[in-house]
Amino acid sequence: VFFFLSSSTYFISLTYLPAFVTEIKHGDEFIVGGITAASMMLTLLLALPLGRAADKFGRKKVLYITIPLYCASILLLIYAKSATMLLISGTLQGFYELSAVTQGAITAELVPVSHIGRWYGILNLCRGLSSIVAPLIGGLIWSIIGAEYVFFFIVLTEASRLAILSMLIPETLPMK
């Protein structure tokens, strides 16, 4: 469920963010490209420090930081009044990729090595299903309720992930 939700926010954002920026926020192709470039810059700058932090302090603790920062980027996107705000939102969206890498470390550590092939098969099935279902849900939300609610749905989904993380997923980093 955790992986399905994570994949769902990715596919909804991938599908609807450029449309939202251009149609609702009246950004041009340079703003859309700038948002992507800014998110990748943050990922490049923080990948090693956050990876070290995950190894030292725990994977879940890093996710407790990165997921809310990603949610902040989505809220900033919704309420942005300028191109600068959109680019700041885009920068903070790099925290999604950083959380995904940390999540990947957790998923690999949840099962014995002898079952890792089947485990990744199940995870990729969830990812495949979410790649179909999530954009359809996003489209329904956009057309029935409103474009910004697609992104409120992302925030709600990410909050659900945090709840699942805190209640059901163990810390996989052995504490010394």
Phi, psi and omega per residue, in radians:
V1 nan -0.768 -3.141
F2 -1.026 -0.823 -3.123
F3 -1.181 -0.678 3.095
F4 -1.060 -0.798 3.129
L5 -1.111 -0.738 3.122
S6 -1.070 -0.807 3.115
S7 -1.126 -0.626 -3.136
S8 -1.100 -0.774 3.128
T9 -1.133 -0.627 3.094
Y10 -1.073 -0.872 -3.072
F11 -1.227 -0.577 3.070
I12 -1.175 -0.816 3.137
S13 -1.089 -0.794 3.133
L14 -0.995 -0.678 -3.080
T15 -1.396 -0.766 -2.931
Y16 -1.826 -0.277 -3.129
L17 -1.074 -0.865 3.130
P18 -1.060 -0.682 3.122
A19 -1.141 -0.720 3.137
F20 -1.121 -0.781 -3.119
V21 -1.113 -0.721 -3.098
T22 -1.417 -0.796 -3.049
E23 -1.407 -0.700 -3.038
I24 -1.677 -0.756 -3.092
K25 -1.640 -0.061 3.082
H26 1.011 0.618 3.046
G27 -1.447 2.673 3.124
D28 -1.714 -3.019 -3.088
E29 -1.119 -0.468 3.125
F30 -1.269 -0.603 3.086
I31 -1.209 -0.779 3.116
V32 -1.052 -0.806 3.102
G33 -1.138 -0.670 3.122
G34 -1.126 -0.652 3.100
I35 -1.072 -0.804 3.134
T36 -1.145 -0.790 -3.141
A37 -1.095 -0.730 -3.133
A38 -1.117 -0.718 3.132
S39 -1.138 -0.642 3.123
M40 -1.238 -0.593 3.091
M41 -1.087 -0.789 3.116
L42 -1.067 -0.752 3.125
T43 -1.044 -0.789 3.129
L44 -1.101 -0.714 -3.089
L45 -1.248 -0.607 -3.006
L46 -1.866 -0.044 -3.085
A47 -1.019 -0.883 -3.115
L48 -1.206 -0.838 3.118
P49 -1.060 -0.707 3.134
L50 -1.258 -0.566 3.043
G51 -1.104 -0.753 3.082
R52 -1.105 -0.746 3.129
A53 -1.068 -0.706 3.117
A54 -1.119 -0.660 3.122
D55 -1.266 -0.535 -3.069
K56 -1.580 -0.756 -3.002
F57 -1.843 -0.293 3.132
G58 2.134 2.503 -3.116
R59 -1.150 -0.761 -3.089
K60 -1.106 -0.667 3.134
K61 -1.081 -0.678 3.093
V62 -1.150 -0.710 3.101
L63 -1.146 -0.585 3.093
Y64 -1.145 -0.333 3.088
I65 -1.639 -0.826 -3.008
T66 -1.269 -0.658 -3.114
I67 -1.134 -0.823 3.083
P68 -1.104 -0.583 3.092
L69 -1.174 -0.648 3.042
Y70 -1.110 -0.742 3.095
C71 -1.063 -0.686 3.089
A72 -1.069 -0.655 3.113
S73 -1.115 -0.656 3.135
I74 -1.210 -0.746 3.099
L75 -1.114 -0.688 3.079
L76 -1.102 -0.669 3.077
L77 -1.039 -0.817 -3.111
I78 -1.063 -0.756 -3.022
Y79 -1.701 0.075 -3.108
A80 -1.046 2.364 3.122
K81 -1.969 -0.030 -3.097
S82 -2.597 2.915 3.092
A83 -1.118 -0.629 3.113
T84 -1.071 -0.768 3.120
M85 -1.104 -0.677 3.100
L86 -1.102 -0.700 3.137
L87 -1.227 -0.627 3.049
I88 -1.126 -0.736 3.065
S89 -1.021 -0.789 3.130
G90 -1.063 -0.702 3.102
T91 -1.044 -0.855 -3.124
L92 -1.150 -0.382 3.105
Q93 -1.157 -0.264 3.035
G94 -1.076 -0.358 3.112
F95 -1.170 -0.362 3.060
Y96 -1.122 -0.852 -3.122
E97 -1.092 -0.697 3.116
L98 -1.125 -0.665 3.089
S99 -1.221 -0.596 -3.135
A100 -1.126 -0.673 3.124
V101 -1.148 -0.764 3.118
T102 -1.139 -0.703 3.085
Q103 -1.072 -0.670 3.101
G104 -1.056 -0.652 3.097
A105 -1.132 -0.716 3.124
I106 -1.131 -0.815 -3.077
T107 -1.081 -0.601 3.126
A108 -1.249 -0.419 -3.076
E109 -1.649 -0.039 -3.073
L110 -1.444 -0.293 -3.102
V111 -2.243 2.745 3.070
P112 -1.114 2.639 -3.117
V113 -0.969 -0.586 -3.108
S114 -1.169 -0.286 3.140
H115 -1.924 0.126 -3.001
I116 -1.116 -0.598 3.135
G117 -1.122 -0.833 3.091
R118 -1.117 -0.686 -3.137
W119 -1.043 -0.855 3.121
Y120 -1.167 -0.513 3.035
G121 -1.092 -0.764 3.106
I122 -1.133 -0.778 3.139
L123 -1.082 -0.712 3.133
N124 -1.241 -0.526 3.009
L125 -1.094 -0.797 3.096
C126 -1.057 -0.747 3.125
R127 -1.095 -0.760 3.122
G128 -1.103 -0.758 3.102
L129 -1.101 -0.740 -3.136
S130 -1.178 -0.501 3.121
S131 -1.183 -0.349 3.090
I132 -1.648 -0.846 -3.014
V133 -1.273 -0.796 -3.011
A134 -1.069 -0.831 3.106
P135 -1.101 -0.555 3.077
L136 -1.157 -0.743 3.076
I137 -1.077 -0.781 3.099
G138 -1.021 -0.732 3.122
G139 -1.125 -0.711 3.088
L140 -1.114 -0.786 3.126
I141 -1.079 -0.802 -3.128
W142 -1.027 -0.820 -3.031
S143 -1.386 -0.525 -3.073
I144 -1.645 -0.777 -3.040
I145 -1.764 -0.864 -3.138
G146 2.654 2.698 -3.047
A147 -1.053 -0.777 -3.097
E148 -1.129 -0.412 3.141
Y149 -1.251 -0.354 3.008
V150 -1.055 -0.704 -3.098
F151 -1.413 -0.526 2.976
F152 -1.104 -0.632 3.083
F153 -1.100 -0.677 3.083
I154 -1.069 -0.795 3.138
V155 -1.082 -0.754 3.106
L156 -1.083 -0.730 3.115
T157 -1.113 -0.747 3.114
E158 -1.141 -0.656 3.072
A159 -1.110 -0.658 3.074
S160 -1.106 -0.682 3.087
R161 -1.075 -0.731 3.116
L162 -1.090 -0.697 3.114
A163 -1.112 -0.793 3.112
I164 -1.094 -0.744 3.132
L165 -1.029 -0.801 -3.075
S166 -1.261 -0.560 -3.049
M167 -1.662 -0.559 -2.937
L168 -2.092 -0.362 -3.048
I169 -1.796 2.185 -3.116
P170 -1.321 2.735 2.966
E171 -1.236 2.228 -3.072
T172 -1.664 -0.219 3.118
L173 -1.380 2.081 3.121
P174 -1.187 2.194 3.129
M175 -1.483 2.390 -3.087
K176 -1.658 nan nan
